[in-house]
Amino acid sequence: MTSAKPSAGVRLLLPFTPAELGGLPGGWEAALWDGTGGVPGGPWLAGVEFFVVPYTFTGRALGLLPGMPGLRVVQSLSVGVEDLLPHLPPGVTLCNATGVHEASTAEHAVTLLLAALRRIPDLVRAQQAQRWEAGFRPALADRTVLLLGYGAIGAAVEARIAPFECRVLRVARRARQTARGPVQPVEELASLVPRADAVVVTLPLTAQTRGLVDAAFLARLRDGAVVVNVGRGAVVDGAALLAELRGGRLGAALDVTDPEPLPPGHPLWTAPNTLITPHTAATTSAFRPRALALVRAQVARYAAGGALVNVVAVGGG
């Protein structure tokens, strides 16, 4: 939906109403588009300076960018912005939504990890068949979890699994020290992977991360290890993972897949020891209040001429 008959004075294109944001800077006007309904159009688009892309509607939003010659800022409501980066106009600042999704995504990652280790899907199927399937199952306690990606989401995952008495290996692009312990560089993966009982992937999709979890990576994992992916589907080599799952050596809990949505009939749906959720890690009740707080603060910074946060890139010439 869009606000009725936007005027030539519109400077903001938002998925939230001004009232939800607590008002706008003095003298500023906004048009509303939440990604549904018709794609907005008209001469007023030329005056838009600040565009907040509706969450999950990036594909529809891309077509608006050429009609915004006055655009200065694109604010994504996602953390990963690989779909926006190639289309960023020259001179336009792209900001992501760091701070919005960490809590929900980390909650979901831990849910998937525990469910996969405890074989909860098997127990659900047993319940549906009215079978009492008792027995010992793996615990997270005393296990080693490799966090592949240690940005804000990876750190949030560790904060939530710390009470479970497990060991944690942290991997990111560069080595560094944190309050919880060292972060190892990605170059050390070959020596770290064999120590892991579970891998939690929170990486964004880049040229460097695409297919990083490949056949060689998976082969180094211990028997019975679980791969949890809440990052991007293409970070994991799907064919290699499927081969391991069919062989029964590994388990997987995936909130993201490649392709996505996963089409009916895809072999991942029926792979053994596999739990799939439809990219729902961040779509919780925590999203909207955090997204509103970010947009409110970013608009205020921009209007005051201040420095924006979460800047990912500025479009080149």
C-alpha positions in Angstrom: 0.0 0.0 0.0 1.1 3.6 -0.5 0.0 6.8 1.1 -2.7 8.6 -0.9 -1.5 11.0 -3.6 2.0 11.7 -2.3 3.2 15.2 -3.0 6.4 16.5 -4.6 7.7 17.2 -1.2 8.1 13.5 -0.2 11.6 12.8 1.1 11.0 9.5 2.8 9.6 6.2 1.4 8.8 4.0 4.4 7.1 0.7 5.2 5.9 2.2 8.5 3.5 5.1 9.2 4.9 8.3 10.6 2.7 7.7 13.7 4.5 4.3 14.3 7.8 6.2 14.1 6.6 8.8 16.6 6.5 11.5 14.0 8.9 12.8 11.3 11.5 15.6 11.3 9.9 19.0 11.1 8.7 19.8 7.6 9.4 16.4 6.2 6.9 14.3 4.3 6.8 10.5 3.8 5.0 8.1 1.5 4.1 4.6 2.7 4.8 1.4 0.9 5.0 -1.9 2.8 5.8 -4.0 -0.2 2.2 -5.2 -0.8 -0.2 -3.9 -3.4 1.0 -2.0 -6.4 4.6 -0.7 -6.7 4.5 3.0 -6.1 5.2 5.4 -9.0 4.9 9.0 -10.0 6.9 12.2 -10.2 7.2 12.4 -6.4 9.6 9.5 -6.4 12.3 11.8 -7.8 12.4 13.7 -4.5 12.8 10.6 -2.3 16.1 10.8 -0.4 15.7 8.0 2.2 14.2 4.7 1.2 13.5 1.9 3.8 13.1 -1.3 1.9 10.1 -3.3 3.1 11.3 -6.5 4.8 11.2 -9.6 2.4 10.2 -7.4 -0.5 13.7 -6.5 -1.8 13.0 -8.0 -5.3 10.0 -5.6 -5.8 11.9 -2.7 -4.4 14.8 -2.9 -6.8 12.7 -1.7 -9.6 12.1 1.6 -7.8 15.8 2.6 -7.5 16.2 4.0 -11.1 13.2 6.3 -10.5 14.8 8.0 -7.5 17.5 10.4 -8.8 17.5 12.2 -5.4 18.1 9.0 -3.4 20.8 9.3 -0.8 20.2 6.4 1.6 18.8 2.9 1.3 18.0 1.3 4.6 17.6 -2.5 4.5 15.6 -4.3 7.2 17.8 -7.4 6.7 21.3 -8.1 7.9 22.3 -9.7 4.6 22.2 -7.2 1.7 23.8 -9.2 -1.1 20.7 -8.8 -3.2 20.8 -5.0 -2.9 24.6 -4.4 -3.3 24.8 -4.9 -7.1 22.0 -2.4 -7.7 23.1 0.4 -5.4 23.2 3.7 -7.4 26.4 5.8 -7.3 26.7 7.9 -4.2 23.9 6.1 -2.3 24.6 4.8 1.2 23.4 1.3 2.0 22.7 0.4 5.6 21.7 -3.0 7.0 19.6 -4.0 10.0 22.3 -5.0 12.5 20.7 -4.9 15.9 17.2 -5.9 14.6 17.5 -9.7 14.1 20.2 -11.0 16.5 17.9 -12.1 19.3 15.3 -13.9 17.1 17.9 -15.5 14.9 20.0 -16.7 17.8 16.9 -18.1 19.5 16.0 -20.0 16.4 19.6 -21.3 15.9 19.6 -22.7 19.4 16.1 -24.2 19.0 17.3 -26.0 15.8 20.5 -27.1 17.5 18.7 -28.6 20.4 16.0 -30.1 18.3 18.5 -31.8 16.0 20.7 -33.1 18.8 17.7 -34.5 20.7 16.1 -35.8 17.5 12.8 -34.0 18.3 11.4 -34.5 14.7 11.7 -38.3 15.3 9.8 -37.9 18.6 7.1 -35.8 16.9 6.6 -38.5 14.3 6.5 -41.1 17.0 3.9 -39.1 18.8 1.8 -38.9 15.7 2.0 -42.7 15.3 1.3 -43.1 19.1 4.6 -44.9 19.6 6.6 -44.6 22.9 10.2 -44.3 21.7 12.4 -44.0 24.8 16.2 -44.1 24.8 19.4 -42.1 25.2 20.0 -39.1 22.9 22.8 -36.6 22.6 22.9 -33.6 24.9 24.4 -30.2 24.1 26.3 -30.4 27.4 30.0 -31.4 27.0 29.7 -31.0 23.2 31.8 -28.7 21.0 30.0 -26.2 18.9 31.8 -24.4 16.1 30.3 -20.9 15.4 31.0 -20.3 11.7 30.6 -16.5 11.6 31.2 -14.4 14.7 29.4 -11.2 14.0 26.5 -9.9 16.1 24.4 -13.0 15.4 27.2 -15.5 16.1 27.9 -13.7 19.4 24.2 -13.8 20.3 24.2 -17.5 19.7 27.1 -18.0 22.0 25.4 -16.0 24.7 22.5 -18.3 24.6 24.3 -21.6 24.5 26.9 -20.6 27.2 24.6 -21.9 30.1 24.5 -25.4 28.4 28.0 -26.3 29.5 29.3 -26.8 26.0 32.7 -25.8 24.4 32.7 -23.1 21.7 35.0 -22.5 18.8 34.6 -19.1 17.1 35.5 -18.5 13.5 35.4 -15.3 11.5 37.3 -13.6 8.7 40.0 -12.3 11.0 41.4 -13.4 14.3 40.7 -11.4 17.4 40.1 -11.6 21.1 36.6 -11.3 22.7 35.5 -11.3 26.3 34.3 -14.9 25.8 37.5 -16.1 24.2 39.6 -16.0 20.9 38.1 -15.9 17.5 40.0 -17.9 14.9 40.5 -16.8 11.3 38.7 -18.8 8.6 42.1 -20.1 7.4 42.2 -22.3 10.5 39.0 -24.1 9.7 40.7 -27.3 8.5 42.2 -27.8 11.9 39.1 -26.7 13.9 36.3 -28.6 12.1 37.4 -32.1 13.3 36.8 -30.9 16.9 33.2 -30.0 16.3 30.1 -31.9 17.3 27.9 -29.2 15.8 28.4 -26.3 13.4 26.2 -23.2 13.5 26.5 -21.2 10.3 25.6 -17.5 10.6 27.6 -16.2 7.6 26.3 -13.8 5.0 26.6 -14.8 1.4 29.6 -13.4 -0.4 32.0 -14.6 -3.1 34.3 -15.8 -0.3 31.6 -17.7 1.7 29.7 -19.3 -1.1 30.1 -23.0 -0.8 32.5 -22.7 2.1 30.9 -25.6 3.8 31.8 -28.0 1.1 32.4 -31.8 0.8 35.9 -31.5 2.3 34.6 -29.4 5.3 31.8 -31.9 5.9 34.1 -34.9 5.6 36.2 -33.5 8.5 33.3 -33.4 10.9 32.9 -36.0 13.5 30.4 -38.8 12.9 27.0 -37.7 14.2 27.8 -34.0 14.0 25.0 -31.6 13.2 25.0 -28.7 10.7 22.8 -25.8 11.6 22.4 -23.0 9.0 20.7 -19.7 9.8 22.9 -17.7 7.5 22.4 -18.1 3.8 21.7 -21.4 2.0 24.4 -21.2 -0.6 27.1 -21.0 2.1 26.6 -24.8 2.3 27.2 -27.0 -0.7 23.8 -28.6 -0.9 24.8 -31.7 -2.9 27.7 -32.5 -0.5 25.4 -32.1 2.5 22.7 -34.3 1.0 25.3 -37.0 0.3 26.3 -37.0 4.0 22.7 -37.0 5.2 21.8 -39.9 3.0 24.8 -41.8 4.2 23.5 -41.3 7.8 26.8 -39.8 9.1 25.6 -36.2 9.7 22.4 -34.4 10.7 21.2 -31.0 9.6 18.8 -28.3 10.8 18.3 -25.7 8.1 16.4 -22.4 8.2 17.9 -21.4 4.9 18.4 -23.5 1.7 19.6 -23.3 -1.8 17.4 -22.9 -3.7 14.9 -21.0 -1.7 12.0 -21.5 -1.3 12.8 -25.2 -1.4 10.5 -26.6 -4.1 8.3 -29.7 -3.6 10.1 -32.8 -4.5 13.5 -31.5 -3.6 15.5 -34.4 -1.9 16.3 -32.3 1.2 12.7 -32.5 2.3 13.0 -36.2 2.8 16.7 -36.5 3.7 17.4 -38.5 6.9 18.1 -36.6 10.1 17.1 -33.3 8.6 15.0 -30.5 10.1 13.9 -27.7 7.8 12.2 -24.4 8.7 11.2 -21.9 6.0 13.6 -19.0 6.6 11.7 -18.0 9.7 14.5 -17.3 12.2 14.0 -13.6 12.1 10.3 -13.3 11.6 9.1 -13.1 15.1 7.3 -10.6 17.4 10.7 -9.1 18.2 11.2 -7.8 14.6 8.8 -4.9 14.4 9.7 -2.9 17.6 13.4 -3.3 16.8 12.9 -2.3 13.1 10.9 0.7 14.2 13.6 1.8 16.6 16.3 1.5 14.0 14.4 3.4 11.3 13.4 6.1 13.8 17.0 6.6 14.9 18.4 6.5 11.3 15.9 9.1 10.0 16.7 11.4 12.9 20.4 11.0 12.3 20.0 11.7 8.6 17.8 14.8 9.2 20.3 16.2 11.6 23.2 15.6 9.3 24.7 13.0 11.6 26.6 9.9 10.8 24.4 6.8 10.0 25.0 3.5 11.7 25.2 0.0 10.0 26.7 1.5 6.9 27.6 -1.4 4.6 28.6 0.3 1.3 28.4 3.5 -0.7 27.5 3.0 -4.4 30.4 3.6 -6.8 30.5 5.7 -9.9 
